[in-house]
């Protein structure tokens, strides 16, 4: 997938491009249905499938400090879009100046003149341009004027829930991992770098990787069975997200104990996939009681992951 980091880097229009536009946080099942529609339509036209997205998220610019926590970091989002088979991604550096572009000029100057769109696929509630002044009716009118077609895709429902990034964020925060996984089409994952922690786990006989979490949706505090991707290999792990009530930490942290692993993880980037929530955090009277519970957690992790991921045993 060719990635364009701004509009100006597009030197000439694409070949019969079909485009979709959005933030696509999570690259969930609804997004993937949209992408497949774009790909199928582009193939019929002998053209290219294109996704336009934004970095930073528009709300980070328009409402500083009130932007959403993300399901997927930007780099991971592009990886997932590429996996769907999209030909090109245009990453617009969103700014206050960009936000002031009128709906008409956005379509005429960027989509038509610069990209050369022949088709655009949008969701049922798509809005665009300065102050969100553009809607689907306006987009269809501009399409008739400038020679492109518009197709609208309705929201996808699973078990009565509309698949959306907002719904998935709520499920993650509530600890409802299986439901979040169903909407995402894969386990929720957090990617972060291992930083120096308090090293309590090492002293207790269960060394943990303290993972720096930046701007991703925090899971409900508790203990989780996880799969951890490290340098292309999958390891099983027991993770704790929260405040470590036995020690009374003031800030939440994500700590992961990799089962049957030896090695230095400092500075490494880990992708932690949350498979199942095992229990709430709890306060223990002392280190001995905590260690006894950790042993039980590790055995439960082995049981859970062996039953859900039987093919992953060889990687551990």
Secondary structure, 3 states (H helix, E strand, C coil): CEEECCHHHCCCCCCCCEEEECCCCCCCHHHHHHHHHHHHHHHHHCCCEEEEEECCCHHHHHCCCCCCCECCCHHHHHHHHHHCCCCEEEEECCCHHHHCCCHHHHHHHHHHHHHCCCEEEEECCCCECHHHCECHHHHHHHHHHHCCEEEEECCCEECCEECCHHHHHHHHHCCCHHHHHHHHCCCEEEEEEEECCCCHHHHHCCCCEEEECCCECCCCCEEEEEEEEECCEEEEEEEEEECCCCCCCCCCEEEEEECCCCCCCCCCEEEEEEEEEEECCCCCCCHHHHHHHHHHHHHHHHHHHHHHCHHHHHHC
